[in-house]
Amino acid sequence: MLTFDILAQVLWTSLATSAPLVLFAVAFALVLKVNRIFNFAQAGVMTVAFYAAHSAVSMAGLPGWVGCPLALAASAGASALLERVGFRPLRRRRATPMFIFIFTLIVSELIAYLAMLVFGTWPTTVFPSLFWPVTLVGNVAISAWDGPAIGAMLVSLALLFTYLRRARTGRFMIAVADNPDLAELYGIEKDRVYLATVVIAGLLVGVGMCLYGARAQVQPTTSIELMLFAVAATIIGGIGNLWGAALTAVALGVVQNASVLFIPAEWQGFLLYVFLFLAIVFLPNGIRLPERKRGLARRVASVDLGDPAPDPAPARREA
């Protein structure tokens, strides 16, 4: 029988466990929005980030606070390397989006295979133990992991929003996402923007894998499964809509966690593929808001790029 306490526990647990999933979805959506790349290689970056933290904490015995900075450095470095030796040469060779997508698949599988060779296939974690102290607030159990996970997710999103809105490179990212050729015409160097975008996405992934690896066991192929969740959230939330991807990730997390009340726990993984199938077949453009609300959402989420650039079309017509 469903009670208020059960529902409150499910909602709280869903919100906490969706924190790293939100970061994965936003990172994937960001690269798709700005770089226009369906970056499945993010799974490889996630694997690199996790095993960097795992090697430092569980294998080398370093303090836990050392693991996460190493994961961030590893994920940012792997992302920058991927852009410089992978995406940038492919753009210069005018590779098709499908070819680039196949490249990202190969990279993710290659990194997973290398991780199997180096670390084996046995599930591991960042910390030696997954047990966290639990505190009862009313009748809701809140672990010591929950608060920091939600806080880290919120801080990461706030920093991303501030960067896009206030930083010069952040504004350039929005300009390139809107029209890369016009942005380059006005002096914005696209390659630098693309590099900044994948590095920022790598940092989000690094934070997410620190959180996820501190709560669940990870194998070399776990990141590929997590990527499917990020893809589903990005599609349902609307291609190019970062905050839609974040909210959808939370909603999918709530549905997946609440499913244990109605179906066996072993079927939870099956729900992920149901989400992905439904998103691709029925919601290829995401969930659309009514026209008035959609316009309001655009105004609220828009980034001020200063005075609008003059339209070069009249000049071309006069010429």
N, C-alpha and C positions, 0 to 999 in steps of 0.2 A: 504494500500500500504506500502510495506517495504521500509524503508529509512535507511540511515547510522546511524542516531540518534537512531532509534528504535533498530537496531541490536546492537549498542554499549551499549544501556541500558540493553538489554537482556543479553548480554555477561557479563557485569559488575555485574548485579544482580545475575546471575548464579554463577559466581566465588565467590561472597561474601557468598551467601546462602549455597554453597557447602562446606564451610570451616569446619563446625562441622561434616558433612557427611564424609569428607575425614578422619577425626580423628577416627570416628566410624569404617570405613572400614579398616584402618591401624591397629587399635587395634585388630579387629577380625582376620585379616590376620596374625598378629604377633603371637597370641596364636595358631592359626592353624599351622603355620610354625614350631614353636619351640616345643610346647606341643603336637601337633598332636591331638588337640581337636576341634571339631566343636562346639565352645562355644556359644550356644544360651543364656546361663545364663548371657552373657554380657548385655542383655536387662534389667535384674534385677539390675545389677550394675549401669546402666544408670538411672534407676528409683531412686535408692538410692541417686545417686549424685544430681539429680535434686531436690528432695524433701529436701535434706540437705541444699542446697542453698536457696530454697523457704522458708523453715522454718526460716532461719536466717534473710533473708532480708524482705520478704513480711509479715511474721507472727510475728517475734520478733522485727522488725523495726530496725535491725542493719544496718550499712552502707553497700553499695553494695560490697565494696572491701573485706568484711568479708565473703560474701557468696561463692565466688569461692574457696578460700582456704579450707573452710569447705567441699565443694563438692569434692575437690581433696582428702582430708583426708578420707571422707566417702567412695569414690569409691575405693581408694587404700586399705582401711581396709576391705571393703566387698570382694574385689578380693582376698586378702590374706586369709581371713576366708574361702572363697569358695575353695581355693586350699588346705588348711590344713584339713578341715573337709569333703571335698567332693572329689576332684580329687585325692589327695594323697591316701586316703584309697581305692578308686576304683582301682587305679593302682596296689596297693599291692594285691588286690584281683583278679588281672588280668581280670578286667571287659572289655568286648568287646567295640569297638568304638560306636556301635549302642546303647549299654546300657548307656554309658556315655552321648551320645547325648540326649537320653530320660531324663536322670537326669537333664541336663541343661535346657531342655524344662520345666520340672516340677519346677525347681528353678525360672525361669523367670515368670511363671504363678503364683507361690506362692507369690513372691514379689509384683507383680501387684495386686493381690487380697488383700494382707495386706495393700498396699498403698490406695486401694479403701476404706477399712474399716477405716483407720486413717484419710485420707485427703479428702475422697469423690471422686466423679467422675466428678466434675465440672472442666473445663479447667482452669489452673492457669499458672502463669509466675514467673520467678525469681524476677523481679522488678514489682512494682505496675502498671507501664504503659509500653506499647510496642512502644510508639511513640518516635522516635529519631529525632533530628534535621537533616535537609536535606540541603545539599549544592549543587548548580549547578556548574558543571565543564563543560563548554561548554553547551551542551544540555543534559548532563547525570546527573541524580540525584544520589548523593552519600550521604548516611545517615551516621550519626556519629557511627553507629554500624559496618559498612562495613570494614573500615580500621583496627580497632582493631581485628575484626574477622579473616581477612586474615592474619594479622600480627601474631596473636596467633597461627594460624594453621601452618604458615611457621616456626615460632620459635620452635614449638613442634616437627615438622618433622626434623628440623636441629639438635635439641638436641638428638632425637632418633638416627639419622644417626651417630652423633658424638659418642654417647654412644656405639653403636654397633661396631664402628670402633676403638675407643680408649680405652674404659674401659675394664678392665679384665673380668668382668662378661658379658659384651656385646659380647666379643669374645667367651666366653664360650657358650653363647646363640646360636651363629652361628655354633659352633662345635656340640652342641647337636642337633640342627636342621638338620645338615648334617648326622650325624650318632650317635645316643644317646649311643649305646652300646660301640662303639669305644671310644667315649668321656669319658665314665665312666672308661674304661680300662686305660686311660691315667690320671686318678685321678680327673676328673671333677665330682663334686657331682650333679647329675641330679636334685634331689629334690630342691636344692637351686636355680638352674637355672630356673626350672619350676615356683618356687615361684616368682623370680625376674621378669619373663616374664609376669605373670598375674598382678603383681603390676604395672609394666610399662604400660600395656594395660589399667589398671584401671585409671591411671593418665591421659592418653590420652582421655579416656571416660569422666573423670571429666571435663577436659577443654572443650570438645565438648558439654556437656550438659549445662555448664555455658553459652556458646555462643548460643546454640539453645534455651534455656529457656529465654534468654534475647530478643529474636526476635519473638518467636512463642509461642502459648499456648500449654501446655502439660497436658495430662491426664495420669493415671496410665498405660494405654495400649499403649501410644504413642511410648514408647521405643521398643515395639515388632514390630511395623510398621517400625521404623527406622532401626531395625536389618535386615529386608528384603532387604533394600537398601544396607546395608553393605555386606550382603551375595552375592547379585547380583554383586556388584563391585569386590568382592574378586574372584568370579568364573570367570568373564569375564577377569579380569586383570591377571589371572593365579594363581592357588593355590600355595602359598608360595612366591609370588612376592609382596612384600610390596609396592613398588613404582608403580607397575602395578595397584594395588588396589586403590592407591591414585589418579592416573591419570584417571582411569576409573570412580571413584566417581565424579570427576570434569566433565568428559564428560557426564555422566548420568544426572548430575545436569543441564548442559547446555541444553540437549535434553528435560528434563522435564520442565524447565522454558520456553524454546522456544516454547513448544507445545501450549501455550496459544494463540499464533498467528494463530493457525490453528484449534484447537479444544476447546470446552468449558472448563472452569477452573475446573469444577467438575470431568472431566475425567483425570485430572493429576494423581490422586492416582491410577487409573487403569493402567497407564503406568508402574508403579513400578512392578506390577504383570506380565505385558508383558515382561519387562526386565528380571525378574527372570525366567520366563518360557523359554524364548529364551536362556538364559545362561545355564540352566540345560540341555535342549534338544540338542541345537546346539553347545554350547561352553563349554562342561564339563571340558576341559583342558585349557580354556582361549584362548585368541588370541595369536597365535604363530608368532614370528618374523621369517623371513628367517634365514637360518642357520648361515650365516656370521654375520648378525646384532645381532642375538641372542647371539653368542659368544662374540661379542663386549660388548653387554649389561651386560653379566655376568662379564666380566673383569672390567667394570666401576663400577658395583654395588657390587663387591666382597669385602669381609672384610679380611684384612691381618691378618692371625692367626700366623704369624711367619713362621719358617721353617716347611715344611710339615713333618708330622709324618711318621716314617718308616712303611712300609707295613709289618704287622706281618705274612702275608701268607707264605713267603718263609721260615721263621723260623719254622712254623708249618709243612711245607712239609719236611724239613730236619729232624725234630723230628720224 
